[in-house]
Structures are given as C-alpha cells and as structure tokens.
C-alpha cells in the first residue's frame, strides 16, 4: 500500500504544476479575455437600451406630431367647409334674389301686356260696333233697294 501511496504522491507531484498552470490560466483568461468581453457586452447592451429609449421617444414624438397634424387638418377642413357653406348660402341668396327680380319683371311684362290687350280689345269692340252698325245700314239699304227695284 505504501507503494501505491508513493505512486500516488509521485503522480500528485507531477500533476501539481499542471493544476497550478490551469489555475493561473483560468485567472489569466478571466482577467484578459472574459472581463473585457463582459465589459464590451454590457456596454453594447447599454447602448442598445439607450437606442431603444431614443427610438421609443422618437416614436412617441412622431405619434404626437401626427396627432397635432391630424387635429390641424381637421380644423382646416372644418374651416374650409364653413367657407364653402357660406359661399353656397351667398350664391343661393343671390340666385333667389335674381329669380325674384326675374319674376317681378315677368309679372310686370304680363300686366303690361294684359293692359295693352284690354285696350286693344276695347278698341276692337268699338271698331266692330261702329263697323257692325255701318254694315247693318248697308245691308238694310241693299235689301230695301232690292225691294224697290
């Protein structure tokens, strides 16, 4: 058994430098490779988070500007519709006034024509009355002259 222990101690003595070399390499890699890599990864994550925050802020600002734009657009449309409505009402009023004036002129022309026709009818009645009396006298004379002959 002693031989086994001597063999194991010999193996242990030969393995110790390898063990210490692995421990040293572990701390060396940790210090020279993994810590800088962790630092770079943390900085990258922080930069990504910062960019995400900036992007979210930009998106919120864009949404706010879009809402303001839509509000302004709605106000402009409302104003335009109001102006169009006012113009339409003005045109309707002008058209109504024009129609009223045209009706008044047409009514005046009709009344004038009626008066003129009444005058012409009275004149025609007078002319027909005098002409009928004259014709009646001629007919009577012709009949009486015919009986005399």
C-alpha positions in Angstrom: 0.0 0.0 0.0 2.9 2.2 0.6 3.9 1.7 -2.9 0.5 2.8 -4.1 0.8 5.9 -1.9 4.2 6.6 -3.2 2.9 6.2 -6.7 0.0 8.5 -6.0 2.2 11.1 -4.4 4.5 10.9 -7.4 1.5 11.4 -9.7 0.3 14.2 -7.5 3.7 15.9 -7.6 3.8 15.7 -11.3 0.1 16.9 -11.6 0.6 19.9 -9.3 2.4 22.0 -11.9 -0.4 21.3 -14.4 -3.0 22.1 -11.7 -1.3 25.4 -10.9 -0.9 26.1 -14.6 -4.6 25.6 -15.1 -5.5 27.9 -12.1 -3.1 30.5 -13.5 -4.6 30.2 -17.0 -8.1 30.4 -15.5 -7.4 33.7 -13.8 -5.3 34.9 -16.8 -8.2 34.2 -19.3 -10.7 35.6 -16.8 -8.7 38.8 -16.5 -7.5 39.2 -20.0 -10.4 37.8 -22.1 -13.7 37.3 -20.2 -13.8 40.5 -18.2 -13.1 42.7 -21.2 -15.7 40.7 -23.2 -18.2 41.1 -20.4 -17.5 44.8 -20.3 -18.0 45.1 -24.1 -21.2 43.1 -23.9 -22.5 45.3 -21.0 -21.7 48.5 -23.0 -23.4 47.0 -26.0 -26.5 46.2 -24.0 -26.5 49.7 -22.5 -26.1 51.2 -26.0 -28.9 49.1 -27.3 -31.1 50.1 -24.4 -30.2 53.7 -25.0 -31.1 53.4 -28.7 -34.3 51.7 -27.8 -35.2 54.6 -25.5 -34.3 57.1 -28.2 -36.4 55.1 -30.7 -39.3 55.0 -28.3 -39.0 58.7 -27.6 -38.9 59.4 -31.3 -41.9 57.2 -31.9 -43.8 58.9 -29.2 -42.9 62.3 -30.6 -43.9 61.2 -34.1 -47.2 60.0 -32.8 -47.7 63.3 -31.0 -46.8 65.3 -34.2 -49.2 63.0 -36.2 -52.0 63.8 -33.7 -51.3 67.5 -33.9 -51.2 67.3 -37.7 -54.5 65.4 -37.8 -56.0 68.0 -35.4 -54.8 70.8 -37.6 -56.0 69.1 -40.7 -59.4 68.6 -39.2 -59.6 72.2 -38.2 -58.5 73.3 -41.7 -61.2 71.0 -43.2 -63.8 72.4 -40.8 -62.8 76.0 -41.8 -62.9 75.1 -45.5 -66.3 73.5 -45.1 -67.5 76.6 -43.3 -66.3 78.9 -46.0 -67.8 76.6 -48.7 -71.1 76.6 -46.8 -71.0 80.4 -46.5 -70.3 80.8 -50.2 -73.1 78.3 -51.1 -75.5 80.3 -48.9 -74.4 83.5 -50.6 -74.9 82.0 -54.1 -78.3 80.7 -53.1 -79.3 84.1 -51.8 -78.1 85.8 -55.0 -79.9 83.2 -57.1 -83.1 83.7 -55.1 -82.8 87.5 -55.5 -82.2 87.1 -59.2 -85.2 84.7 -59.6 -87.3 87.2 -57.6 -86.3 90.0 -59.8 -86.9 88.0 -63.0 -90.4 87.0 -61.7 -91.1 90.6 -60.9 -90.0 91.7 -64.4 -92.0 88.9 -66.0 -95.1 89.8 -63.9 -94.7 93.5 -64.9 -94.4 92.4 -68.5 -97.5 90.2 -68.2 -99.5 93.0 -66.5 -98.4 95.5 -69.2 -99.4 93.0 -71.9 -102.8 92.5 -70.2 -103.4 96.2 -70.1 -102.4 96.6 -73.7 -104.6 93.6 -74.7 -107.6 95.1 -72.8 -107.0 98.4 -74.6 -106.8 96.7 -77.9 -109.9 94.6 -77.1 -111.9 97.7 -76.2 -110.6 99.4 -79.4 -111.6 96.3 -81.4 -115.1 96.3 -79.7 -115.6 99.9 -80.6 -114.4 99.4 -84.2 -116.6 96.3 -84.5 -119.6 98.1 -83.0 -119.2 101.0 -85.5 -118.5 98.7 -88.3 -121.5 96.4 -87.5 -123.7 99.5 -87.4 -122.4 100.6 -90.8 -122.7 97.1 -92.3 -126.2 96.8 -90.9 -127.2 100.0 -92.5 -125.7 98.9 -95.9 -127.5 95.6 -95.6 -130.7 97.3 -94.8 -130.2 99.7 -97.7 -129.3 96.8 -100.1 -132.4 94.9 -99.0 -134.6 98.0 -99.3 -133.1 98.9 -102.7 -133.7 95.4 -103.8 -137.4 95.5 -103.0 -137.7 98.9 -104.7 -136.4 97.6 -108.0 
